[in-house]
C-alpha cells in the first residue's frame, strides 16, 4: 500500500471556441460578485471591531 505511482500531466494547449470562452468569463465574473460581498462584510465587521477597540487611543 505504500507504493504510490505519481502521474504527472502537462497541459500544452486548450482548444476552446472564443464565444464559449467569453460566456465562461462572464459567468466567472458574475459568480465572483457574492464572494466580494461576503468579503466586504467580513472586512467591515473586522474594521468595526478594530476601530471600536483602538478608536479611543490618542484622544487625550
PQR file of N, CA, C, O and H, with PARSE charges and radii, in Angstrom:
ATOM      1  N   UNK A   1       0.812  -1.204   0.000 -0.4000 1.5000
ATOM      2  CA  UNK A   1       0.000   0.000   0.000 -0.0000 2.0000
ATOM      3  C   UNK A   1       0.851   1.262   0.000  0.5500 1.7000
ATOM      4  O   UNK A   1       0.334   2.342  -0.286 -0.5500 1.4000
ATOM      5  N   UNK A   2       2.125   1.160   0.308 -0.4000 1.5000
ATOM      6  CA  UNK A   2       2.976   2.342   0.338 -0.0000 2.0000
ATOM      7  C   UNK A   2       3.554   2.688  -1.021  0.5500 1.7000
ATOM      8  O   UNK A   2       4.226   3.710  -1.159 -0.5500 1.4000
ATOM      9  H   UNK A   2       2.545   0.283   0.541  0.4000 1.0000
ATOM     10  N   UNK A   3       3.311   1.871  -2.017 -0.4000 1.5000
ATOM     11  CA  UNK A   3       3.846   2.124  -3.356 -0.0000 2.0000
ATOM     12  C   UNK A   3       2.833   2.921  -4.164  0.5500 1.7000
ATOM     13  O   UNK A   3       1.916   2.361  -4.765 -0.5500 1.4000
ATOM     14  H   UNK A   3       2.764   1.041  -1.905  0.4000 1.0000
ATOM     15  N   UNK A   4       3.012   4.229  -4.169 -0.4000 1.5000
ATOM     16  CA  UNK A   4       2.130   5.104  -4.921 -0.0000 2.0000
ATOM     17  C   UNK A   4       2.835   5.548  -6.190  0.5500 1.7000
ATOM     18  O   UNK A   4       3.996   5.955  -6.148 -0.5500 1.4000
ATOM     19  H   UNK A   4       3.757   4.685  -3.681  0.4000 1.0000
ATOM     20  N   UNK A   5       2.150   5.473  -7.305 -0.4000 1.5000
ATOM     21  CA  UNK A   5       2.704   5.987  -8.546 -0.0000 2.0000
ATOM     22  C   UNK A   5       2.262   7.433  -8.718  0.5500 1.7000
ATOM     23  O   UNK A   5       1.094   7.766  -8.517 -0.5500 1.4000
ATOM     24  H   UNK A   5       1.207   5.143  -7.339  0.4000 1.0000
ATOM     25  N   UNK A   6       3.194   8.272  -9.086 -0.4000 1.5000
ATOM     26  CA  UNK A   6       2.891   9.674  -9.307 -0.0000 2.0000
ATOM     27  C   UNK A   6       2.742   9.887 -10.804  0.5500 1.7000
ATOM     28  O   UNK A   6       3.687   9.691 -11.568 -0.5500 1.4000
ATOM     29  H   UNK A   6       4.143   8.002  -9.249  0.4000 1.0000
ATOM     30  N   UNK A   7       1.570  10.281 -11.206 -0.4000 1.5000
ATOM     31  CA  UNK A   7       1.312  10.575 -12.615 -0.0000 2.0000
ATOM     32  C   UNK A   7       1.303  12.078 -12.796  0.5500 1.7000
ATOM     33  O   UNK A   7       0.528  12.780 -12.147 -0.5500 1.4000
ATOM     34  H   UNK A   7       0.803  10.440 -10.585  0.4000 1.0000
ATOM     35  N   UNK A   8       2.156  12.575 -13.669 -0.4000 1.5000
ATOM     36  CA  UNK A   8       2.212  13.999 -13.936 -0.0000 2.0000
ATOM     37  C   UNK A   8       1.676  14.269 -15.331  0.5500 1.7000
ATOM     38  O   UNK A   8       1.885  13.488 -16.259 -0.5500 1.4000
ATOM     39  H   UNK A   8       2.786  12.005 -14.196  0.4000 1.0000
ATOM     40  N   UNK A   9       0.985  15.384 -15.458 -0.4000 1.5000
ATOM     41  CA  UNK A   9       0.443  15.781 -16.748 -0.0000 2.0000
ATOM     42  C   UNK A   9       0.788  17.241 -16.992  0.5500 1.7000
ATOM     43  O   UNK A   9       0.714  18.066 -16.081 -0.5500 1.4000
ATOM     44  H   UNK A   9       0.815  16.018 -14.704  0.4000 1.0000
ATOM     45  N   UNK A  10       1.160  17.551 -18.204 -0.4000 1.5000
ATOM     46  CA  UNK A  10       1.459  18.921 -18.603 -0.0000 2.0000
ATOM     47  C   UNK A  10       0.461  19.314 -19.682  0.5500 1.7000
ATOM     48  O   UNK A  10       0.367  18.660 -20.721 -0.5500 1.4000
ATOM     49  H   UNK A  10       1.221  16.880 -18.943  0.4000 1.0000
ATOM     50  N   UNK A  11      -0.280  20.382 -19.428 -0.4000 1.5000
ATOM     51  CA  UNK A  11      -1.260  20.867 -20.395 -0.0000 2.0000
ATOM     52  C   UNK A  11      -0.542  21.801 -21.352  0.5500 1.7000
ATOM     53  O   UNK A  11       0.046  22.801 -20.940 -0.5500 1.4000
ATOM     54  H   UNK A  11      -0.203  20.913 -18.584  0.4000 1.0000
ATOM     55  N   UNK A  12      -0.596  21.468 -22.620 -0.4000 1.5000
ATOM     56  CA  UNK A  12       0.117  22.242 -23.634 -0.0000 2.0000
ATOM     57  C   UNK A  12      -0.812  23.243 -24.315  0.5500 1.7000
ATOM     58  O   UNK A  12      -0.410  24.370 -24.602 -0.5500 1.4000
ATOM     59  H   UNK A  12      -1.073  20.655 -22.955  0.4000 1.0000
ATOM     60  N   UNK A  13      -2.042  22.838 -24.571 -0.4000 1.5000
ATOM     61  CA  UNK A  13      -2.953  23.702 -25.314 -0.0000 2.0000
ATOM     62  C   UNK A  13      -4.385  23.384 -24.918  0.5500 1.7000
ATOM     63  O   UNK A  13      -4.723  22.231 -24.653 -0.5500 1.4000
ATOM     64  H   UNK A  13      -2.369  21.922 -24.337  0.4000 1.0000
ATOM     65  N   UNK A  14      -5.216  24.401 -24.878 -0.4000 1.5000
ATOM     66  CA  UNK A  14      -6.643  24.235 -24.639 -0.0000 2.0000
ATOM     67  C   UNK A  14      -7.366  24.833 -25.829  0.5500 1.7000
ATOM     68  O   UNK A  14      -7.287  26.037 -26.075 -0.5500 1.4000
ATOM     69  H   UNK A  14      -4.941  25.338 -25.094  0.4000 1.0000
ATOM     70  N   UNK A  15      -8.060  24.003 -26.554 -0.4000 1.5000
ATOM     71  CA  UNK A  15      -8.815  24.487 -27.709 -0.0000 2.0000
ATOM     72  C   UNK A  15     -10.256  24.710 -27.280  0.5500 1.7000
ATOM     73  O   UNK A  15     -10.980  23.774 -26.941 -0.5500 1.4000
ATOM     74  H   UNK A  15      -8.124  23.025 -26.354  0.4000 1.0000
ATOM     75  N   UNK A  16     -10.651  25.982 -27.305 -0.4000 1.5000
ATOM     76  CA  UNK A  16     -11.997  26.357 -26.873 -0.0000 2.0000
ATOM     77  C   UNK A  16     -12.467  27.484 -27.776  0.5500 1.7000
ATOM     78  O   UNK A  16     -11.724  28.438 -28.007 -0.5500 1.4000
ATOM     79  H   UNK A  16     -10.062  26.742 -27.580  0.4000 1.0000
ATOM     80  N   UNK A  17     -13.685  27.392 -28.289 -0.4000 1.5000
ATOM     81  CA  UNK A  17     -14.185  28.470 -29.144 -0.0000 2.0000
ATOM     82  C   UNK A  17     -14.252  29.801 -28.380  0.5500 1.7000
ATOM     83  O   UNK A  17     -14.475  29.834 -27.170 -0.5500 1.4000
ATOM     84  H   UNK A  17     -14.289  26.618 -28.101  0.4000 1.0000
ATOM     85  N   UNK A  18     -14.053  30.886 -29.122 -0.4000 1.5000
ATOM     86  CA  UNK A  18     -13.984  32.208 -28.495 -0.0000 2.0000
ATOM     87  C   UNK A  18     -15.270  32.553 -27.757  0.5500 1.7000
ATOM     88  O   UNK A  18     -15.217  33.065 -26.639 -0.5500 1.4000
ATOM     89  H   UNK A  18     -13.872  30.859 -30.105  0.4000 1.0000
ATOM     90  N   UNK A  19     -16.421  32.283 -28.359 -0.4000 1.5000
ATOM     91  CA  UNK A  19     -17.698  32.618 -27.730 -0.0000 2.0000
ATOM     92  C   UNK A  19     -17.894  31.833 -26.434  0.5500 1.7000
ATOM     93  O   UNK A  19     -18.414  32.372 -25.457 -0.5500 1.4000
ATOM     94  H   UNK A  19     -16.463  31.866 -29.267  0.4000 1.0000
ATOM     95  N   UNK A  20     -17.484  30.574 -26.420 -0.4000 1.5000
ATOM     96  CA  UNK A  20     -17.587  29.785 -25.194 -0.0000 2.0000
ATOM     97  C   UNK A  20     -16.686  30.359 -24.108  0.5500 1.7000
ATOM     98  O   UNK A  20     -17.055  30.370 -22.934 -0.5500 1.4000
ATOM     99  H   UNK A  20     -17.062  30.136 -27.214  0.4000 1.0000
ATOM    100  N   UNK A  21     -15.508  30.833 -24.497 -0.4000 1.5000
ATOM    101  CA  UNK A  21     -14.597  31.443 -23.521 -0.0000 2.0000
ATOM    102  C   UNK A  21     -15.197  32.727 -22.959  0.5500 1.7000
ATOM    103  O   UNK A  21     -15.078  32.991 -21.762 -0.5500 1.4000
ATOM    104  H   UNK A  21     -15.209  30.824 -25.451  0.4000 1.0000
ATOM    105  N   UNK A  22     -15.840  33.528 -23.806 -0.4000 1.5000
ATOM    106  CA  UNK A  22     -16.477  34.765 -23.348 -0.0000 2.0000
ATOM    107  C   UNK A  22     -17.597  34.447 -22.371  0.5500 1.7000
ATOM    108  O   UNK A  22     -17.712  35.099 -21.333 -0.5500 1.4000
ATOM    109  H   UNK A  22     -15.937  33.313 -24.778  0.4000 1.0000
ATOM    110  N   UNK A  23     -18.426  33.455 -22.686 -0.4000 1.5000
ATOM    111  CA  UNK A  23     -19.529  33.069 -21.799 -0.0000 2.0000
ATOM    112  C   UNK A  23     -18.972  32.575 -20.462  0.5500 1.7000
ATOM    113  O   UNK A  23     -19.507  32.902 -19.402 -0.5500 1.4000
ATOM    114  H   UNK A  23     -18.333  32.925 -23.529  0.4000 1.0000
ATOM    115  N   UNK A  24     -17.904  31.793 -20.519 -0.4000 1.5000
ATOM    116  CA  UNK A  24     -17.289  31.298 -19.288 -0.0000 2.0000
ATOM    117  C   UNK A  24     -16.763  32.444 -18.432  0.5500 1.7000
ATOM    118  O   UNK A  24     -16.951  32.445 -17.216 -0.5500 1.4000
ATOM    119  H   UNK A  24     -17.469  31.527 -21.379  0.4000 1.0000
ATOM    120  N   UNK A  25     -16.111  33.413 -19.054 -0.4000 1.5000
ATOM    121  CA  UNK A  25     -15.558  34.540 -18.299 -0.0000 2.0000
ATOM    122  C   UNK A  25     -16.660  35.412 -17.695  0.5500 1.7000
ATOM    123  O   UNK A  25     -16.506  35.919 -16.584 -0.5500 1.4000
ATOM    124  H   UNK A  25     -15.958  33.411 -20.042  0.4000 1.0000
ATOM    125  N   UNK A  26     -17.761  35.589 -18.411 -0.4000 1.5000
ATOM    126  CA  UNK A  26     -18.894  36.359 -17.877 -0.0000 2.0000
ATOM    127  C   UNK A  26     -19.497  35.635 -16.681  0.5500 1.7000
ATOM    128  O   UNK A  26     -19.824  36.261 -15.672 -0.5500 1.4000
ATOM    129  H   UNK A  26     -17.886  35.177 -19.313  0.4000 1.0000
ATOM    130  N   UNK A  27     -19.645  34.309 -16.792 -0.4000 1.5000
ATOM    131  CA  UNK A  27     -20.179  33.542 -15.670 -0.0000 2.0000
ATOM    132  C   UNK A  27     -19.251  33.613 -14.465  0.5500 1.7000
ATOM    133  O   UNK A  27     -19.717  33.716 -13.331 -0.5500 1.4000
ATOM    134  H   UNK A  27     -19.379  33.801 -17.612  0.4000 1.0000
ATOM    135  N   UNK A  28     -17.944  33.560 -14.698 -0.4000 1.5000
ATOM    136  CA  UNK A  28     -16.987  33.652 -13.597 -0.0000 2.0000
ATOM    137  C   UNK A  28     -17.054  35.026 -12.933  0.5500 1.7000
ATOM    138  O   UNK A  28     -16.954  35.130 -11.710 -0.5500 1.4000
ATOM    139  H   UNK A  28     -17.565  33.477 -15.620  0.4000 1.0000
ATOM    140  N   UNK A  29     -17.223  36.083 -13.735 -0.4000 1.5000
ATOM    141  CA  UNK A  29     -17.328  37.431 -13.170 -0.0000 2.0000
ATOM    142  C   UNK A  29     -18.604  37.577 -12.343  0.5500 1.7000
ATOM    143  O   UNK A  29     -18.586  38.189 -11.275 -0.5500 1.4000
ATOM    144  H   UNK A  29     -17.304  35.999 -14.728  0.4000 1.0000
ATOM    145  N   UNK A  30     -19.695  37.025 -12.826 -0.4000 1.5000
ATOM    146  CA  UNK A  30     -20.961  37.098 -12.086 -0.0000 2.0000
ATOM    147  C   UNK A  30     -20.878  36.276 -10.802  0.5500 1.7000
ATOM    148  O   UNK A  30     -21.418  36.677  -9.771 -0.5500 1.4000
ATOM    149  H   UNK A  30     -19.709  36.528 -13.694  0.4000 1.0000
ATOM    150  N   UNK A  31     -20.204  35.131 -10.862 -0.4000 1.5000
ATOM    151  CA  UNK A  31     -20.071  34.281  -9.673 -0.0000 2.0000
ATOM    152  C   UNK A  31     -19.174  34.922  -8.621  0.5500 1.7000
ATOM    153  O   UNK A  31     -19.283  34.588  -7.441 -0.5500 1.4000
ATOM    154  H   UNK A  31     -19.765  34.805 -11.699  0.4000 1.0000
ATOM    155  N   UNK A  32     -18.290  35.834  -9.020 -0.4000 1.5000
ATOM    156  CA  UNK A  32     -17.389  36.451  -8.044 -0.0000 2.0000
ATOM    157  C   UNK A  32     -18.077  37.562  -7.249  0.5500 1.7000
ATOM    158  O   UNK A  32     -17.559  37.972  -6.210 -0.5500 1.4000
ATOM    159  H   UNK A  32     -18.201  36.105  -9.979  0.4000 1.0000
ATOM    160  N   UNK A  33     -19.212  38.053  -7.701 -0.4000 1.5000
ATOM    161  CA  UNK A  33     -19.905  39.141  -7.014 -0.0000 2.0000
ATOM    162  C   UNK A  33     -20.336  38.745  -5.594  0.5500 1.7000
ATOM    163  O   UNK A  33     -20.061  39.504  -4.664 -0.5500 1.4000
ATOM    164  H   UNK A  33     -19.633  37.720  -8.545  0.4000 1.0000
ATOM    165  N   UNK A  34     -20.995  37.599  -5.377 -0.4000 1.5000
ATOM    166  CA  UNK A  34     -21.347  37.236  -3.997 -0.0000 2.0000
ATOM    167  C   UNK A  34     -20.121  37.040  -3.098  0.5500 1.7000
ATOM    168  O   UNK A  34     -20.151  37.375  -1.914 -0.5500 1.4000
ATOM    169  H   UNK A  34     -21.218  36.983  -6.132  0.4000 1.0000
ATOM    170  N   UNK A  35     -19.044  36.492  -3.674 -0.4000 1.5000
ATOM    171  CA  UNK A  35     -17.822  36.320  -2.879 -0.0000 2.0000
ATOM    172  C   UNK A  35     -17.277  37.682  -2.456  0.5500 1.7000
ATOM    173  O   UNK A  35     -16.840  37.840  -1.316 -0.5500 1.4000
ATOM    174  H   UNK A  35     -19.020  36.220  -4.635  0.4000 1.0000
ATOM    175  N   UNK A  36     -17.294  38.656  -3.344 -0.4000 1.5000
ATOM    176  CA  UNK A  36     -16.830  40.004  -2.992 -0.0000 2.0000
ATOM    177  C   UNK A  36     -17.709  40.619  -1.911  0.5500 1.7000
ATOM    178  O   UNK A  36     -17.201  41.271  -0.999 -0.5500 1.4000
ATOM    179  H   UNK A  36     -17.649  38.528  -4.270  0.4000 1.0000
ATOM    180  N   UNK A  37     -19.006  40.423  -2.002 -0.4000 1.5000
ATOM    181  CA  UNK A  37     -19.921  40.971  -0.987 -0.0000 2.0000
ATOM    182  C   UNK A  37     -19.636  40.347   0.375  0.5500 1.7000
ATOM    183  O   UNK A  37     -19.600  41.053   1.384 -0.5500 1.4000
ATOM    184  H   UNK A  37     -19.419  39.893  -2.743  0.4000 1.0000
ATOM    185  N   UNK A  38     -19.433  39.029   0.413 -0.4000 1.5000
ATOM    186  CA  UNK A  38     -19.140  38.356   1.679 -0.0000 2.0000
ATOM    187  C   UNK A  38     -17.826  38.871   2.255  0.5500 1.7000
ATOM    188  O   UNK A  38     -17.742  39.140   3.453 -0.5500 1.4000
ATOM    189  H   UNK A  38     -19.462  38.456  -0.406  0.4000 1.0000
ATOM    190  N   UNK A  39     -16.796  39.011   1.413 -0.4000 1.5000
ATOM    191  CA  UNK A  39     -15.513  39.523   1.897 -0.0000 2.0000
ATOM    192  C   UNK A  39     -15.627  40.965   2.375  0.5500 1.7000
ATOM    193  O   UNK A  39     -14.967  41.346   3.341 -0.5500 1.4000
ATOM    194  H   UNK A  39     -16.864  38.793   0.440  0.4000 1.0000
ATOM    195  N   UNK A  40     -16.455  41.773   1.714 -0.4000 1.5000
ATOM    196  CA  UNK A  40     -16.656  43.154   2.142 -0.0000 2.0000
ATOM    197  C   UNK A  40     -17.341  43.211   3.507  0.5500 1.7000
ATOM    198  O   UNK A  40     -16.990  44.043   4.344 -0.5500 1.4000
ATOM    199  H   UNK A  40     -16.991  41.463   0.929  0.4000 1.0000
ATOM    200  N   UNK A  41     -18.300  42.343   3.729 -0.4000 1.5000
ATOM    201  CA  UNK A  41     -18.993  42.307   5.025 -0.0000 2.0000
ATOM    202  C   UNK A  41     -18.026  41.876   6.127  0.5500 1.7000
ATOM    203  O   UNK A  41     -18.012  42.464   7.208 -0.5500 1.4000
ATOM    204  H   UNK A  41     -18.585  41.667   3.050  0.4000 1.0000
ATOM    205  N   UNK A  42     -17.218  40.851   5.854 -0.4000 1.5000
ATOM    206  CA  UNK A  42     -16.234  40.403   6.842 -0.0000 2.0000
ATOM    207  C   UNK A  42     -15.229  41.515   7.135  0.5500 1.7000
ATOM    208  O   UNK A  42     -14.867  41.734   8.291 -0.5500 1.4000
ATOM    209  H   UNK A  42     -17.230  40.373   4.975  0.4000 1.0000
ATOM    210  N   UNK A  43     -14.777  42.216   6.097 -0.4000 1.5000
ATOM    211  CA  UNK A  43     -13.841  43.326   6.299 -0.0000 2.0000
ATOM    212  C   UNK A  43     -14.459  44.461   7.084  0.5500 1.7000
ATOM    213  O   UNK A  43     -13.786  45.076   7.911 -0.5500 1.4000
ATOM    214  H   UNK A  43     -15.071  42.037   5.158  0.4000 1.0000
ATOM    215  N   UNK A  44     -15.729  44.752   6.843 -0.4000 1.5000
ATOM    216  CA  UNK A  44     -16.406  45.817   7.584 -0.0000 2.0000
ATOM    217  C   UNK A  44     -16.543  45.454   9.055  0.5500 1.7000
ATOM    218  O   UNK A  44     -16.334  46.298   9.927 -0.5500 1.4000
ATOM    219  H   UNK A  44     -16.275  44.253   6.170  0.4000 1.0000
ATOM    220  N   UNK A  45     -16.891  44.213   9.330 -0.4000 1.5000
ATOM    221  CA  UNK A  45     -17.001  43.774  10.727 -0.0000 2.0000
ATOM    222  C   UNK A  45     -15.642  43.852  11.409  0.5500 1.7000
ATOM    223  O   UNK A  45     -15.542  44.313  12.546 -0.5500 1.4000
ATOM    224  H   UNK A  45     -17.061  43.528   8.622  0.4000 1.0000
ATOM    225  N   UNK A  46     -14.595  43.403  10.719 -0.4000 1.5000
ATOM    226  CA  UNK A  46     -13.243  43.466  11.275 -0.0000 2.0000
ATOM    227  C   UNK A  46     -12.835  44.913  11.555  0.5500 1.7000
ATOM    228  O   UNK A  46     -12.251  45.203  12.599 -0.5500 1.4000
ATOM    229  H   UNK A  46     -14.676  43.028   9.796  0.4000 1.0000
ATOM    230  N   UNK A  47     -13.143  45.817  10.625 -0.4000 1.5000
ATOM    231  CA  UNK A  47     -12.808  47.227  10.815 -0.0000 2.0000
ATOM    232  C   UNK A  47     -13.580  47.837  11.987  0.5500 1.7000
ATOM    233  O   UNK A  47     -13.034  48.642  12.742 -0.5500 1.4000
ATOM    234  H   UNK A  47     -13.618  45.581   9.777  0.4000 1.0000
ATOM    235  N   UNK A  48     -14.839  47.455  12.136 -0.4000 1.5000
ATOM    236  CA  UNK A  48     -15.626  47.958  13.256 -0.0000 2.0000
ATOM    237  C   UNK A  48     -15.060  47.479  14.591  0.5500 1.7000
ATOM    238  O   UNK A  48     -14.993  48.244  15.553 -0.5500 1.4000
ATOM    239  H   UNK A  48     -15.282  46.801  11.523  0.4000 1.0000
ATOM    240  N   UNK A  49     -14.655  46.215  14.645 -0.4000 1.5000
ATOM    241  CA  UNK A  49     -14.100  45.673  15.884 -0.0000 2.0000
ATOM    242  C   UNK A  49     -12.783  46.363  16.221  0.5500 1.7000
ATOM    243  O   UNK A  49     -12.584  46.792  17.357 -0.5500 1.4000
ATOM    244  H   UNK A  49     -14.709  45.593  13.863  0.4000 1.0000
ATOM    245  N   UNK A  50     -11.894  46.473  15.260 -0.4000 1.5000
ATOM    246  CA  UNK A  50     -10.598  47.118  15.499 -0.0000 2.0000
ATOM    247  C   UNK A  50     -10.800  48.604  15.819  0.5500 1.7000
ATOM    248  O   UNK A  50     -10.144  49.139  16.713 -0.5500 1.4000
ATOM    249  H   UNK A  50     -12.056  46.125  14.336  0.4000 1.0000
ATOM    250  N   UNK A  51     -11.690  49.263  15.103 -0.4000 1.5000
ATOM    251  CA  UNK A  51     -11.969  50.672  15.386 -0.0000 2.0000
ATOM    252  C   UNK A  51     -12.579  50.868  16.759  0.5500 1.7000
ATOM    253  O   UNK A  51     -12.288  51.853  17.438 -0.5500 1.4000
ATOM    254  H   UNK A  51     -12.223  48.829  14.376  0.4000 1.0000
ATOM    255  N   UNK A  52     -13.418  49.941  17.167 -0.4000 1.5000
ATOM    256  CA  UNK A  52     -14.013  50.036  18.494 -0.0000 2.0000
ATOM    257  C   UNK A  52     -12.999  49.803  19.603  0.5500 1.7000
ATOM    258  O   UNK A  52     -13.073  50.421  20.665 -0.5500 1.4000
ATOM    259  H   UNK A  52     -13.654  49.141  16.616  0.4000 1.0000
ATOM    260  N   UNK A  53     -12.058  48.912  19.351 -0.4000 1.5000
ATOM    261  CA  UNK A  53     -11.046  48.622  20.373 -0.0000 2.0000
ATOM    262  C   UNK A  53     -10.018  49.732  20.499  0.5500 1.7000
ATOM    263  O   UNK A  53      -9.619  50.093  21.607 -0.5500 1.4000
ATOM    264  H   UNK A  53     -11.998  48.409  18.489  0.4000 1.0000
ATOM    265  N   UNK A  54      -9.590  50.273  19.371 -0.4000 1.5000
ATOM    266  CA  UNK A  54      -8.484  51.240  19.372 -0.0000 2.0000
ATOM    267  C   UNK A  54      -8.938  52.634  18.978  0.5500 1.7000
ATOM    268  O   UNK A  54      -8.092  53.501  18.757 -0.5500 1.4000
ATOM    269  H   UNK A  54      -9.914  49.980  18.471  0.4000 1.0000
ATOM    270  N   UNK A  55     -10.218  52.883  18.882 -0.4000 1.5000
ATOM    271  CA  UNK A  55     -10.712  54.186  18.450 -0.0000 2.0000
ATOM    272  C   UNK A  55     -10.481  55.287  19.466  0.5500 1.7000
ATOM    273  O   UNK A  55     -10.368  56.453  19.087 -0.5500 1.4000
ATOM    274  H   UNK A  55     -10.905  52.179  19.061  0.4000 1.0000
ATOM    275  N   UNK A  56     -10.409  54.956  20.730 -0.4000 1.5000
ATOM    276  CA  UNK A  56     -10.239  55.978  21.764 -0.0000 2.0000
ATOM    277  C   UNK A  56      -8.805  56.346  22.035  0.5500 1.7000
ATOM    278  O   UNK A  56      -8.542  57.289  22.781 -0.5500 1.4000
ATOM    279  H   UNK A  56     -10.500  54.009  21.038  0.4000 1.0000
ATOM    280  N   UNK A  57      -7.862  55.621  21.444 -0.4000 1.5000
ATOM    281  CA  UNK A  57      -6.456  55.892  21.685 -0.0000 2.0000
ATOM    282  C   UNK A  57      -6.073  57.188  20.989  0.5500 1.7000
ATOM    283  O   UNK A  57      -6.370  57.376  19.809 -0.5500 1.4000
ATOM    284  H   UNK A  57      -8.075  54.855  20.838  0.4000 1.0000
ATOM    285  N   UNK A  58      -5.411  58.086  21.720 -0.4000 1.5000
ATOM    286  CA  UNK A  58      -4.921  59.318  21.138 -0.0000 2.0000
ATOM    287  C   UNK A  58      -5.865  60.494  21.240  0.5500 1.7000
ATOM    288  O   UNK A  58      -5.573  61.553  20.685 -0.5500 1.4000
ATOM    289  H   UNK A  58      -5.170  57.933  22.679  0.4000 1.0000
ATOM    290  N   UNK A  59      -6.974  60.353  21.922 -0.4000 1.5000
ATOM    291  CA  UNK A  59      -7.917  61.456  22.052 -0.0000 2.0000
ATOM    292  C   UNK A  59      -7.489  62.453  23.117  0.5500 1.7000
ATOM    293  O   UNK A  59      -7.932  63.601  23.105 -0.5500 1.4000
ATOM    294  H   UNK A  59      -7.211  59.493  22.373  0.4000 1.0000
ATOM    295  N   UNK A  60      -6.634  62.026  24.036 -0.4000 1.5000
ATOM    296  CA  UNK A  60      -6.290  62.905  25.141 -0.0000 2.0000
ATOM    297  C   UNK A  60      -4.956  63.546  24.927  0.5500 1.7000
ATOM    298  O   UNK A  60      -4.503  64.324  25.767 -0.5500 1.4000
ATOM    299  H   UNK A  60      -6.274  61.093  24.046  0.4000 1.0000
TER
END
